[in-house]
Amino acid sequence: MVEREKYHIKQLSIFSENRPGRLMDIAGSMKQAKVNILGFTIAEGSGYGVVRMLVDKPEKAHEMLTKEGHVVKFTDVLAVKMEDKPGGLYDLTLMLRDAGINIEYAYGYRNSPAAVLIMRVEDLDRAIDAILDSGRELFDVSHFK
């Protein structure tokens, strides 16, 4: 039996007005709290943005940002190790589609010699099983400390 919980990576989702200095404020809070930002992406909407962020101390970051008036929530995501070659993303998404797993959103980064895809899916545990059963690797929470 796979211990699935260790693959549930806590991502911060920070809702913020879309105006100059907001990302600076968030980054300043992380600096003050001595929280290291490991990865982030920004999705923009009409007049607001959502900063999705992986950090080494998610609980401390959540507490600090909330105290400063930011609207913050935790979202569990998966971190998939992918082959860093043409077709790596296609092969992964084909396998997930064939398993009936929908990706709600994703972002990636290169961590040579591999690439990492951070993704939010409808059913994390089913996705974990499908990914591991396909012979692929997932990063667990210890990778983000």
Secondary structure, DSSP 8 states (H G I E B T S, - for coil): ---GGGG-EEEEEEEEESSTTHHHHHHHHHHHTT--EEEEEEEE-SSEEEEEEEES-HHHHHHHHHHTT-EEEEEEEEEEEEESSTTHHHHHHHHHHHTT--EEEEEEEEETTEEEEEEEES-HHHHHHHHHHTT-EEE-GGGG-
